[in-house]
Amino acid sequence: MPEVIVMDIRMPKMDGLEAVSHIRRNPKTRSIPILAATAKILPGDREKCLAGGCDGYQPKPFTHRELGAAIRRLLEKKSHQRHLLDQAVQVFDLSLQGPFTFRFSPRTVDLGSRESK
């Protein structure tokens, strides 16, 4: 699997945001960061790309350096998110001591107390 996808938003047969939608629906590819590379630079285009599932936005024309920096930011963000997830799992493992109460609207589930091993 690729580490990052650079997606042109204007493509002849399938719009880039439609392609992003397909990528996001696939469990194997949904977490791959996607950078929108586009000549669409009107007000609201960036927001439209991000709302459409892209993780970053790079307007054309751009230099190799600008593209590299945008890709690097996405990869750093992915690495940081992976690190935060790992930390959250560790904290969750450490904090599994009762009693537990989970709130699911509109019900509350009380699991009572749990003895630690």
Backbone as XML, in Angstrom:
<?xml version="1.0"?>
<chain id="A" units="angstrom">
  <residue number="1" name="MET">
    <atom name="N" x="0.842" y="-1.191" z="0.000"/>
    <atom name="CA" x="0.000" y="0.000" z="0.000"/>
    <atom name="C" x="0.881" y="1.246" z="0.000"/>
  </residue>
  <residue number="2" name="PRO">
    <atom name="N" x="0.442" y="2.274" z="-0.693"/>
    <atom name="CA" x="1.233" y="3.511" z="-0.683"/>
    <atom name="C" x="1.146" y="4.211" z="0.668"/>
  </residue>
  <residue number="3" name="GLU">
    <atom name="N" x="2.163" y="4.979" z="0.984"/>
    <atom name="CA" x="2.177" y="5.759" z="2.222"/>
    <atom name="C" x="1.323" y="7.014" z="2.099"/>
  </residue>
  <residue number="4" name="VAL">
    <atom name="N" x="1.202" y="7.533" z="0.874"/>
    <atom name="CA" x="0.421" y="8.742" z="0.617"/>
    <atom name="C" x="-0.051" y="8.699" z="-0.839"/>
  </residue>
  <residue number="5" name="ILE">
    <atom name="N" x="-1.191" y="9.331" z="-1.102"/>
    <atom name="CA" x="-1.720" y="9.437" z="-2.464"/>
    <atom name="C" x="-1.792" y="10.916" z="-2.818"/>
  </residue>
  <residue number="6" name="VAL">
    <atom name="N" x="-1.242" y="11.277" z="-3.983"/>
    <atom name="CA" x="-1.389" y="12.631" z="-4.521"/>
    <atom name="C" x="-2.474" y="12.531" z="-5.585"/>
  </residue>
  <residue number="7" name="MET">
    <atom name="N" x="-3.604" y="13.155" z="-5.325"/>
    <atom name="CA" x="-4.787" y="13.022" z="-6.182"/>
    <atom name="C" x="-5.051" y="14.305" z="-6.953"/>
  </residue>
  <residue number="8" name="ASP">
    <atom name="N" x="-5.046" y="14.196" z="-8.274"/>
    <atom name="CA" x="-5.472" y="15.312" z="-9.111"/>
    <atom name="C" x="-6.996" y="15.365" z="-9.023"/>
  </residue>
  <residue number="9" name="ILE">
    <atom name="N" x="-7.541" y="16.522" z="-8.762"/>
    <atom name="CA" x="-8.995" y="16.636" z="-8.578"/>
    <atom name="C" x="-9.727" y="16.656" z="-9.912"/>
  </residue>
  <residue number="10" name="ARG">
    <atom name="N" x="-9.124" y="17.252" z="-10.931"/>
    <atom name="CA" x="-9.755" y="17.280" z="-12.257"/>
    <atom name="C" x="-9.153" y="16.186" z="-13.125"/>
  </residue>
  <residue number="11" name="MET">
    <atom name="N" x="-9.915" y="15.122" z="-13.288"/>
    <atom name="CA" x="-9.480" y="14.017" z="-14.147"/>
    <atom name="C" x="-10.563" y="13.773" z="-15.186"/>
  </residue>
  <residue number="12" name="PRO">
    <atom name="N" x="-10.201" y="13.214" z="-16.353"/>
    <atom name="CA" x="-11.155" y="13.114" z="-17.459"/>
    <atom name="C" x="-12.328" y="12.168" z="-17.228"/>
  </residue>
  <residue number="13" name="LYS">
    <atom name="N" x="-12.119" y="10.993" z="-16.685"/>
    <atom name="CA" x="-13.213" y="10.025" z="-16.590"/>
    <atom name="C" x="-13.888" y="9.995" z="-15.230"/>
  </residue>
  <residue number="14" name="MET">
    <atom name="N" x="-13.135" y="10.264" z="-14.176"/>
    <atom name="CA" x="-13.698" y="10.262" z="-12.830"/>
    <atom name="C" x="-13.141" y="11.458" z="-12.073"/>
  </residue>
  <residue number="15" name="ASP">
    <atom name="N" x="-14.013" y="12.237" z="-11.495"/>
    <atom name="CA" x="-13.612" y="13.371" z="-10.677"/>
    <atom name="C" x="-12.742" y="12.876" z="-9.519"/>
  </residue>
  <residue number="16" name="GLY">
    <atom name="N" x="-11.720" y="13.637" z="-9.174"/>
    <atom name="CA" x="-10.819" y="13.242" z="-8.103"/>
    <atom name="C" x="-11.510" y="13.016" z="-6.771"/>
  </residue>
  <residue number="17" name="LEU">
    <atom name="N" x="-12.509" y="13.836" z="-6.457"/>
    <atom name="CA" x="-13.216" y="13.653" z="-5.189"/>
    <atom name="C" x="-14.051" y="12.377" z="-5.204"/>
  </residue>
  <residue number="18" name="GLU">
    <atom name="N" x="-14.522" y="11.982" z="-6.364"/>
    <atom name="CA" x="-15.225" y="10.700" z="-6.477"/>
    <atom name="C" x="-14.243" y="9.545" z="-6.230"/>
  </residue>
  <residue number="19" name="ALA">
    <atom name="N" x="-13.041" y="9.671" z="-6.791"/>
    <atom name="CA" x="-12.007" y="8.656" z="-6.565"/>
    <atom name="C" x="-11.637" y="8.589" z="-5.085"/>
  </residue>
  <residue number="20" name="VAL">
    <atom name="N" x="-11.544" y="9.747" z="-4.440"/>
    <atom name="CA" x="-11.247" y="9.790" z="-2.998"/>
    <atom name="C" x="-12.340" y="9.068" z="-2.222"/>
  </residue>
  <residue number="21" name="SER">
    <atom name="N" x="-13.576" y="9.276" z="-2.626"/>
    <atom name="CA" x="-14.696" y="8.606" z="-1.968"/>
    <atom name="C" x="-14.562" y="7.086" z="-2.059"/>
  </residue>
  <residue number="22" name="HIS">
    <atom name="N" x="-14.166" y="6.585" z="-3.207"/>
    <atom name="CA" x="-13.955" y="5.140" z="-3.371"/>
    <atom name="C" x="-12.824" y="4.651" z="-2.468"/>
  </residue>
  <residue number="23" name="ILE">
    <atom name="N" x="-11.751" y="5.421" z="-2.411"/>
    <atom name="CA" x="-10.605" y="5.048" z="-1.571"/>
    <atom name="C" x="-11.020" y="5.007" z="-0.107"/>
  </residue>
  <residue number="24" name="ARG">
    <atom name="N" x="-11.793" y="5.978" z="0.335"/>
    <atom name="CA" x="-12.208" y="6.056" z="1.746"/>
    <atom name="C" x="-13.189" y="4.939" z="2.123"/>
  </residue>
  <residue number="25" name="ARG">
    <atom name="N" x="-13.942" y="4.431" z="1.167"/>
    <atom name="CA" x="-14.898" y="3.350" z="1.461"/>
    <atom name="C" x="-14.220" y="1.986" z="1.566"/>
  </residue>
  <residue number="26" name="ASN">
    <atom name="N" x="-13.029" y="1.854" z="1.030"/>
    <atom name="CA" x="-12.315" y="0.584" z="1.047"/>
    <atom name="C" x="-11.542" y="0.451" z="2.361"/>
  </residue>
  <residue number="27" name="PRO">
    <atom name="N" x="-11.838" y="-0.575" z="3.178"/>
    <atom name="CA" x="-11.145" y="-0.734" z="4.460"/>
    <atom name="C" x="-9.619" y="-0.835" z="4.330"/>
  </residue>
  <residue number="28" name="LYS">
    <atom name="N" x="-9.131" y="-1.332" z="3.212"/>
    <atom name="CA" x="-7.682" y="-1.490" z="3.030"/>
    <atom name="C" x="-6.980" y="-0.173" z="2.717"/>
  </residue>
  <residue number="29" name="THR">
    <atom name="N" x="-7.727" y="0.803" z="2.202"/>
    <atom name="CA" x="-7.093" y="2.056" z="1.768"/>
    <atom name="C" x="-7.608" y="3.289" z="2.500"/>
  </residue>
  <residue number="30" name="ARG">
    <atom name="N" x="-8.603" y="3.148" z="3.339"/>
    <atom name="CA" x="-9.250" y="4.330" z="3.922"/>
    <atom name="C" x="-8.334" y="5.185" z="4.780"/>
  </residue>
  <residue number="31" name="SER">
    <atom name="N" x="-7.266" y="4.621" z="5.347"/>
    <atom name="CA" x="-6.410" y="5.415" z="6.231"/>
    <atom name="C" x="-5.200" y="6.017" z="5.520"/>
  </residue>
  <residue number="32" name="ILE">
    <atom name="N" x="-5.068" y="5.806" z="4.218"/>
    <atom name="CA" x="-3.948" y="6.383" z="3.482"/>
    <atom name="C" x="-4.188" y="7.891" z="3.326"/>
  </residue>
  <residue number="33" name="PRO">
    <atom name="N" x="-3.224" y="8.721" z="3.730"/>
    <atom name="CA" x="-3.393" y="10.175" z="3.550"/>
    <atom name="C" x="-3.471" y="10.531" z="2.070"/>
  </residue>
  <residue number="34" name="ILE">
    <atom name="N" x="-4.375" y="11.464" z="1.756"/>
    <atom name="CA" x="-4.565" y="11.889" z="0.363"/>
    <atom name="C" x="-4.340" y="13.394" z="0.272"/>
  </residue>
  <residue number="35" name="LEU">
    <atom name="N" x="-3.452" y="13.775" z="-0.639"/>
    <atom name="CA" x="-3.169" y="15.179" z="-0.913"/>
    <atom name="C" x="-3.862" y="15.574" z="-2.206"/>
  </residue>
  <residue number="36" name="ALA">
    <atom name="N" x="-4.735" y="16.561" z="-2.135"/>
    <atom name="CA" x="-5.393" y="17.079" z="-3.339"/>
    <atom name="C" x="-4.423" y="18.010" z="-4.051"/>
  </residue>
  <residue number="37" name="ALA">
    <atom name="N" x="-4.084" y="17.673" z="-5.282"/>
    <atom name="CA" x="-3.237" y="18.527" z="-6.119"/>
    <atom name="C" x="-4.141" y="19.066" z="-7.219"/>
  </residue>
  <residue number="38" name="THR">
    <atom name="N" x="-4.398" y="20.355" z="-7.173"/>
    <atom name="CA" x="-5.435" y="20.870" z="-8.053"/>
    <atom name="C" x="-5.191" y="22.297" z="-8.506"/>
  </residue>
  <residue number="39" name="ALA">
    <atom name="N" x="-5.710" y="22.587" z="-9.689"/>
    <atom name="CA" x="-5.695" y="23.956" z="-10.199"/>
    <atom name="C" x="-6.923" y="24.720" z="-9.699"/>
  </residue>
  <residue number="40" name="LYS">
    <atom name="N" x="-7.806" y="24.020" z="-8.987"/>
    <atom name="CA" x="-9.004" y="24.662" z="-8.436"/>
    <atom name="C" x="-8.592" y="25.496" z="-7.227"/>
  </residue>
  <residue number="41" name="ILE">
    <atom name="N" x="-8.518" y="26.805" z="-7.419"/>
    <atom name="CA" x="-8.049" y="27.670" z="-6.342"/>
    <atom name="C" x="-9.047" y="28.790" z="-6.026"/>
  </residue>
  <residue number="42" name="LEU">
    <atom name="N" x="-10.282" y="28.553" z="-6.362"/>
    <atom name="CA" x="-11.308" y="29.533" z="-6.040"/>
    <atom name="C" x="-11.639" y="29.454" z="-4.551"/>
  </residue>
  <residue number="43" name="PRO">
    <atom name="N" x="-12.201" y="30.525" z="-3.994"/>
    <atom name="CA" x="-12.582" y="30.472" z="-2.582"/>
    <atom name="C" x="-13.508" y="29.276" z="-2.324"/>
  </residue>
  <residue number="44" name="GLY">
    <atom name="N" x="-13.201" y="28.513" z="-1.306"/>
    <atom name="CA" x="-14.010" y="27.350" z="-0.951"/>
    <atom name="C" x="-13.517" y="26.042" z="-1.535"/>
  </residue>
  <residue number="45" name="ASP">
    <atom name="N" x="-12.616" y="26.093" z="-2.530"/>
    <atom name="CA" x="-12.124" y="24.853" z="-3.142"/>
    <atom name="C" x="-11.319" y="24.012" z="-2.149"/>
  </residue>
  <residue number="46" name="ARG">
    <atom name="N" x="-10.477" y="24.657" z="-1.361"/>
    <atom name="CA" x="-9.684" y="23.931" z="-0.355"/>
    <atom name="C" x="-10.619" y="23.202" z="0.608"/>
  </residue>
  <residue number="47" name="GLU">
    <atom name="N" x="-11.602" y="23.921" z="1.114"/>
    <atom name="CA" x="-12.550" y="23.346" z="2.073"/>
    <atom name="C" x="-13.329" y="22.192" z="1.446"/>
  </residue>
  <residue number="48" name="LYS">
    <atom name="N" x="-13.686" y="22.349" z="0.167"/>
    <atom name="CA" x="-14.423" y="21.297" z="-0.544"/>
    <atom name="C" x="-13.575" y="20.026" z="-0.652"/>
  </residue>
  <residue number="49" name="CYS">
    <atom name="N" x="-12.301" y="20.196" z="-0.949"/>
    <atom name="CA" x="-11.398" y="19.035" z="-1.050"/>
    <atom name="C" x="-11.235" y="18.353" z="0.310"/>
  </residue>
  <residue number="50" name="LEU">
    <atom name="N" x="-11.044" y="19.142" z="1.353"/>
    <atom name="CA" x="-10.880" y="18.565" z="2.692"/>
    <atom name="C" x="-12.167" y="17.890" z="3.158"/>
  </residue>
  <residue number="51" name="ALA">
    <atom name="N" x="-13.306" y="18.511" z="2.890"/>
    <atom name="CA" x="-14.587" y="17.901" z="3.256"/>
    <atom name="C" x="-14.865" y="16.650" z="2.435"/>
  </residue>
  <residue number="52" name="GLY">
    <atom name="N" x="-14.291" y="16.573" z="1.238"/>
    <atom name="CA" x="-14.480" y="15.420" z="0.365"/>
    <atom name="C" x="-13.592" y="14.233" z="0.706"/>
  </residue>
  <residue number="53" name="GLY">
    <atom name="N" x="-12.780" y="14.362" z="1.762"/>
    <atom name="CA" x="-11.968" y="13.231" z="2.204"/>
    <atom name="C" x="-10.474" y="13.385" z="2.028"/>
  </residue>
  <residue number="54" name="CYS">
    <atom name="N" x="-10.033" y="14.503" z="1.448"/>
    <atom name="CA" x="-8.592" y="14.727" z="1.303"/>
    <atom name="C" x="-8.021" y="15.209" z="2.636"/>
  </residue>
  <residue number="55" name="ASP">
    <atom name="N" x="-6.773" y="14.857" z="2.883"/>
    <atom name="CA" x="-6.110" y="15.241" z="4.127"/>
    <atom name="C" x="-5.278" y="16.507" z="3.971"/>
  </residue>
  <residue number="56" name="GLY">
    <atom name="N" x="-4.983" y="16.878" z="2.742"/>
    <atom name="CA" x="-4.201" y="18.070" z="2.468"/>
    <atom name="C" x="-4.587" y="18.638" z="1.121"/>
  </residue>
  <residue number="57" name="TYR">
    <atom name="N" x="-4.118" y="19.852" z="0.869"/>
    <atom name="CA" x="-4.497" y="20.576" z="-0.352"/>
    <atom name="C" x="-3.270" y="21.314" z="-0.864"/>
  </residue>
  <residue number="58" name="GLN">
    <atom name="N" x="-2.904" y="21.069" z="-2.116"/>
    <atom name="CA" x="-1.774" y="21.761" z="-2.731"/>
    <atom name="C" x="-2.218" y="22.334" z="-4.068"/>
  </residue>
  <residue number="59" name="PRO">
    <atom name="N" x="-2.383" y="23.667" z="-4.140"/>
    <atom name="CA" x="-2.812" y="24.276" z="-5.405"/>
    <atom name="C" x="-1.699" y="24.249" z="-6.447"/>
  </residue>
  <residue number="60" name="LYS">
    <atom name="N" x="-2.119" y="24.086" z="-7.710"/>
    <atom name="CA" x="-1.178" y="24.153" z="-8.835"/>
    <atom name="C" x="-1.080" y="25.590" z="-9.301"/>
  </residue>
  <residue number="61" name="PRO">
    <atom name="N" x="0.003" y="25.997" z="-9.897"/>
    <atom name="CA" x="1.227" y="25.220" z="-10.073"/>
    <atom name="C" x="2.028" y="25.193" z="-8.774"/>
  </residue>
  <residue number="62" name="PHE">
    <atom name="N" x="2.822" y="24.155" z="-8.615"/>
    <atom name="CA" x="3.682" y="24.044" z="-7.443"/>
    <atom name="C" x="5.048" y="23.514" z="-7.867"/>
  </residue>
  <residue number="63" name="THR">
    <atom name="N" x="6.025" y="23.800" z="-7.033"/>
    <atom name="CA" x="7.371" y="23.311" z="-7.307"/>
    <atom name="C" x="7.541" y="21.928" z="-6.689"/>
  </residue>
  <residue number="64" name="HIS">
    <atom name="N" x="8.612" y="21.255" z="-7.092"/>
    <atom name="CA" x="8.913" y="19.957" z="-6.477"/>
    <atom name="C" x="9.110" y="20.114" z="-4.968"/>
  </residue>
  <residue number="65" name="ARG">
    <atom name="N" x="9.734" y="21.208" z="-4.578"/>
    <atom name="CA" x="9.967" y="21.471" z="-3.153"/>
    <atom name="C" x="8.647" y="21.647" z="-2.402"/>
  </residue>
  <residue number="66" name="GLU">
    <atom name="N" x="7.715" y="22.401" z="-2.982"/>
    <atom name="CA" x="6.405" y="22.608" z="-2.332"/>
    <atom name="C" x="5.640" y="21.293" z="-2.226"/>
  </residue>
  <residue number="67" name="LEU">
    <atom name="N" x="5.669" y="20.500" z="-3.291"/>
    <atom name="CA" x="4.993" y="19.202" z="-3.261"/>
    <atom name="C" x="5.628" y="18.293" z="-2.215"/>
  </residue>
  <residue number="68" name="GLY">
    <atom name="N" x="6.949" y="18.265" z="-2.189"/>
    <atom name="CA" x="7.647" y="17.450" z="-1.197"/>
    <atom name="C" x="7.309" y="17.868" z="0.225"/>
  </residue>
  <residue number="69" name="ALA">
    <atom name="N" x="7.229" y="19.175" z="0.470"/>
    <atom name="CA" x="6.890" y="19.674" z="1.811"/>
    <atom name="C" x="5.467" y="19.280" z="2.191"/>
  </residue>
  <residue number="70" name="ALA">
    <atom name="N" x="4.538" y="19.362" z="1.247"/>
    <atom name="CA" x="3.147" y="18.983" z="1.529"/>
    <atom name="C" x="3.045" y="17.487" z="1.844"/>
  </residue>
  <residue number="71" name="ILE">
    <atom name="N" x="3.750" y="16.668" z="1.088"/>
    <atom name="CA" x="3.745" y="15.226" z="1.340"/>
    <atom name="C" x="4.379" y="14.927" z="2.692"/>
  </residue>
  <residue number="72" name="ARG">
    <atom name="N" x="5.493" y="15.594" z="2.981"/>
    <atom name="CA" x="6.171" y="15.397" z="4.269"/>
    <atom name="C" x="5.248" y="15.752" z="5.445"/>
  </residue>
  <residue number="73" name="ARG">
    <atom name="N" x="4.482" y="16.852" z="5.310"/>
    <atom name="CA" x="3.534" y="17.236" z="6.380"/>
    <atom name="C" x="2.494" y="16.142" z="6.605"/>
  </residue>
  <residue number="74" name="LEU">
    <atom name="N" x="1.972" y="15.576" z="5.505"/>
    <atom name="CA" x="0.978" y="14.509" z="5.641"/>
    <atom name="C" x="1.574" y="13.276" z="6.316"/>
  </residue>
  <residue number="75" name="LEU">
    <atom name="N" x="2.780" y="12.913" z="5.932"/>
    <atom name="CA" x="3.418" y="11.734" z="6.522"/>
    <atom name="C" x="3.751" y="11.963" z="7.993"/>
  </residue>
  <residue number="76" name="GLU">
    <atom name="N" x="4.167" y="13.184" z="8.333"/>
    <atom name="CA" x="4.439" y="13.505" z="9.736"/>
    <atom name="C" x="3.153" y="13.467" z="10.554"/>
  </residue>
  <residue number="77" name="LYS">
    <atom name="N" x="2.069" y="13.979" z="9.977"/>
    <atom name="CA" x="0.771" y="13.952" z="10.658"/>
    <atom name="C" x="0.323" y="12.515" z="10.881"/>
  </residue>
  <residue number="78" name="LYS">
    <atom name="N" x="0.503" y="11.658" z="9.859"/>
    <atom name="CA" x="0.138" y="10.250" z="9.980"/>
    <atom name="C" x="0.960" y="9.578" z="11.066"/>
  </residue>
  <residue number="79" name="SER">
    <atom name="N" x="2.258" y="9.859" z="11.091"/>
    <atom name="CA" x="3.144" y="9.286" z="12.100"/>
    <atom name="C" x="2.744" y="9.758" z="13.493"/>
  </residue>
  <residue number="80" name="HIS">
    <atom name="N" x="2.407" y="11.050" z="13.619"/>
    <atom name="CA" x="1.987" y="11.601" z="14.914"/>
    <atom name="C" x="0.675" y="10.967" z="15.368"/>
  </residue>
  <residue number="81" name="GLN">
    <atom name="N" x="-0.269" y="10.791" z="14.440"/>
    <atom name="CA" x="-1.543" y="10.167" z="14.794"/>
    <atom name="C" x="-1.336" y="8.723" z="15.233"/>
  </residue>
  <residue number="82" name="ARG">
    <atom name="N" x="-0.443" y="8.004" z="14.557"/>
    <atom name="CA" x="-0.139" y="6.624" z="14.928"/>
    <atom name="C" x="0.465" y="6.589" z="16.335"/>
  </residue>
  <residue number="83" name="HIS">
    <atom name="N" x="1.348" y="7.541" z="16.638"/>
    <atom name="CA" x="1.964" y="7.626" z="17.962"/>
    <atom name="C" x="0.907" y="7.917" z="19.025"/>
  </residue>
  <residue number="84" name="LEU">
    <atom name="N" x="-0.005" y="8.858" z="18.743"/>
    <atom name="CA" x="-1.069" y="9.178" z="19.694"/>
    <atom name="C" x="-1.979" y="7.975" z="19.928"/>
  </residue>
  <residue number="85" name="LEU">
    <atom name="N" x="-2.282" y="7.231" z="18.869"/>
    <atom name="CA" x="-3.108" y="6.039" z="19.005"/>
    <atom name="C" x="-2.404" y="5.010" z="19.876"/>
  </residue>
  <residue number="86" name="ASP">
    <atom name="N" x="-1.112" y="4.809" z="19.645"/>
    <atom name="CA" x="-0.349" y="3.873" z="20.471"/>
    <atom name="C" x="-0.367" y="4.292" z="21.935"/>
  </residue>
  <residue number="87" name="GLN">
    <atom name="N" x="-0.219" y="5.586" z="22.196"/>
    <atom name="CA" x="-0.265" y="6.085" z="23.567"/>
    <atom name="C" x="-1.644" y="5.880" z="24.180"/>
  </residue>
  <residue number="88" name="ALA">
    <atom name="N" x="-2.697" y="6.137" z="23.410"/>
    <atom name="CA" x="-4.058" y="5.966" z="23.915"/>
    <atom name="C" x="-4.314" y="4.514" z="24.280"/>
  </residue>
  <residue number="89" name="VAL">
    <atom name="N" x="-3.833" y="3.592" z="23.471"/>
    <atom name="CA" x="-4.004" y="2.170" z="23.773"/>
    <atom name="C" x="-3.266" y="1.826" z="25.053"/>
  </residue>
  <residue number="90" name="GLN">
    <atom name="N" x="-2.064" y="2.353" z="25.241"/>
    <atom name="CA" x="-1.303" y="2.089" z="26.458"/>
    <atom name="C" x="-2.023" y="2.653" z="27.665"/>
  </residue>
  <residue number="91" name="VAL">
    <atom name="N" x="-2.521" y="3.884" z="27.573"/>
    <atom name="CA" x="-3.247" y="4.491" z="28.690"/>
    <atom name="C" x="-4.508" y="3.696" z="28.980"/>
  </residue>
  <residue number="92" name="PHE">
    <atom name="N" x="-5.206" y="3.267" z="27.935"/>
    <atom name="CA" x="-6.424" y="2.477" z="28.123"/>
    <atom name="C" x="-6.094" y="1.178" z="28.855"/>
  </residue>
  <residue number="93" name="ASP">
    <atom name="N" x="-5.007" y="0.510" z="28.454"/>
    <atom name="CA" x="-4.607" y="-0.728" z="29.116"/>
    <atom name="C" x="-4.310" y="-0.492" z="30.590"/>
  </residue>
  <residue number="94" name="LEU">
    <atom name="N" x="-3.674" y="0.638" z="30.912"/>
    <atom name="CA" x="-3.326" y="0.930" z="32.296"/>
    <atom name="C" x="-4.530" y="1.317" z="33.137"/>
  </residue>
  <residue number="95" name="SER">
    <atom name="N" x="-5.561" y="1.840" z="32.514"/>
    <atom name="CA" x="-6.685" y="2.368" z="33.272"/>
    <atom name="C" x="-7.865" y="1.405" z="33.373"/>
  </residue>
  <residue number="96" name="LEU">
    <atom name="N" x="-7.694" y="0.172" z="32.992"/>
    <atom name="CA" x="-8.794" y="-0.785" z="33.071"/>
    <atom name="C" x="-8.962" y="-1.311" z="34.494"/>
  </residue>
  <residue number="97" name="GLN">
    <atom name="N" x="-9.431" y="-0.461" z="35.350"/>
    <atom name="CA" x="-9.750" y="-0.841" z="36.708"/>
    <atom name="C" x="-11.121" y="-0.251" z="37.014"/>
  </residue>
  <residue number="98" name="GLY">
    <atom name="N" x="-12.005" y="-1.046" z="37.639"/>
    <atom name="CA" x="-13.403" y="-0.671" z="37.822"/>
    <atom name="C" x="-13.603" y="0.399" z="38.857"/>
  </residue>
  <residue number="99" name="PRO">
    <atom name="N" x="-14.842" y="0.770" z="39.162"/>
    <atom name="CA" x="-16.014" y="0.332" z="38.404"/>
    <atom name="C" x="-16.108" y="1.064" z="37.065"/>
  </residue>
  <residue number="100" name="PHE">
    <atom name="N" x="-16.806" y="0.451" z="36.121"/>
    <atom name="CA" x="-16.941" y="1.006" z="34.794"/>
    <atom name="C" x="-18.362" y="1.487" z="34.568"/>
  </residue>
  <residue number="101" name="THR">
    <atom name="N" x="-18.504" y="2.641" z="33.980"/>
    <atom name="CA" x="-19.803" y="3.133" z="33.537"/>
    <atom name="C" x="-19.628" y="3.709" z="32.142"/>
  </residue>
  <residue number="102" name="PHE">
    <atom name="N" x="-20.387" y="3.177" z="31.209"/>
    <atom name="CA" x="-20.362" y="3.670" z="29.835"/>
    <atom name="C" x="-21.711" y="4.310" z="29.542"/>
  </residue>
  <residue number="103" name="ARG">
    <atom name="N" x="-21.701" y="5.443" z="28.912"/>
    <atom name="CA" x="-22.947" y="6.123" z="28.582"/>
    <atom name="C" x="-23.170" y="6.051" z="27.079"/>
  </residue>
  <residue number="104" name="PHE">
    <atom name="N" x="-24.235" y="5.390" z="26.706"/>
    <atom name="CA" x="-24.673" y="5.318" z="25.316"/>
    <atom name="C" x="-26.048" y="5.951" z="25.281"/>
  </residue>
  <residue number="105" name="SER">
    <atom name="N" x="-26.198" y="7.042" z="24.567"/>
    <atom name="CA" x="-27.507" y="7.692" z="24.518"/>
    <atom name="C" x="-28.529" y="6.726" z="23.960"/>
  </residue>
  <residue number="106" name="PRO">
    <atom name="N" x="-29.676" y="6.592" z="24.543"/>
    <atom name="CA" x="-30.146" y="7.206" z="25.775"/>
    <atom name="C" x="-29.968" y="6.305" z="27.010"/>
  </residue>
  <residue number="107" name="ARG">
    <atom name="N" x="-29.148" y="5.246" z="26.940"/>
    <atom name="CA" x="-29.006" y="4.327" z="28.059"/>
    <atom name="C" x="-27.624" y="4.439" z="28.710"/>
  </residue>
  <residue number="108" name="THR">
    <atom name="N" x="-27.562" y="4.011" z="29.974"/>
    <atom name="CA" x="-26.302" y="3.907" z="30.689"/>
    <atom name="C" x="-26.077" y="2.450" z="31.030"/>
  </residue>
  <residue number="109" name="VAL">
    <atom name="N" x="-24.875" y="1.961" z="30.788"/>
    <atom name="CA" x="-24.536" y="0.580" z="31.106"/>
    <atom name="C" x="-23.505" y="0.611" z="32.219"/>
  </residue>
  <residue number="110" name="ASP">
    <atom name="N" x="-23.794" y="-0.005" z="33.359"/>
    <atom name="CA" x="-22.878" y="-0.047" z="34.490"/>
    <atom name="C" x="-22.321" y="-1.461" z="34.588"/>
  </residue>
  <residue number="111" name="LEU">
    <atom name="N" x="-21.036" y="-1.589" z="34.461"/>
    <atom name="CA" x="-20.397" y="-2.903" z="34.515"/>
    <atom name="C" x="-19.947" y="-3.268" z="35.920"/>
  </residue>
  <residue number="112" name="GLY">
    <atom name="N" x="-20.205" y="-2.391" z="36.895"/>
    <atom name="CA" x="-19.833" y="-2.696" z="38.263"/>
    <atom name="C" x="-18.341" y="-2.624" z="38.461"/>
  </residue>
  <residue number="113" name="SER">
    <atom name="N" x="-17.893" y="-3.110" z="39.604"/>
    <atom name="CA" x="-16.461" y="-3.046" z="39.886"/>
    <atom name="C" x="-15.762" y="-4.280" z="39.382"/>
  </residue>
  <residue number="114" name="ARG">
    <atom name="N" x="-14.480" y="-4.136" z="39.145"/>
    <atom name="CA" x="-13.665" y="-5.220" z="38.615"/>
    <atom name="C" x="-12.393" y="-5.273" z="39.440"/>
  </residue>
  <residue number="115" name="GLU">
    <atom name="N" x="-12.009" y="-6.444" z="39.871"/>
    <atom name="CA" x="-10.776" y="-6.579" z="40.635"/>
    <atom name="C" x="-9.602" y="-6.630" z="39.682"/>
  </residue>
  <residue number="116" name="SER">
    <atom name="N" x="-8.552" y="-5.899" z="40.024"/>
    <atom name="CA" x="-7.371" y="-5.938" z="39.161"/>
    <atom name="C" x="-6.533" y="-7.167" z="39.479"/>
  </residue>
  <residue number="117" name="LYS">
    <atom name="N" x="-5.851" y="-7.667" z="38.482"/>
    <atom name="CA" x="-5.045" y="-8.866" z="38.656"/>
    <atom name="C" x="-3.619" y="-8.522" z="38.990"/>
  </residue>
</chain>
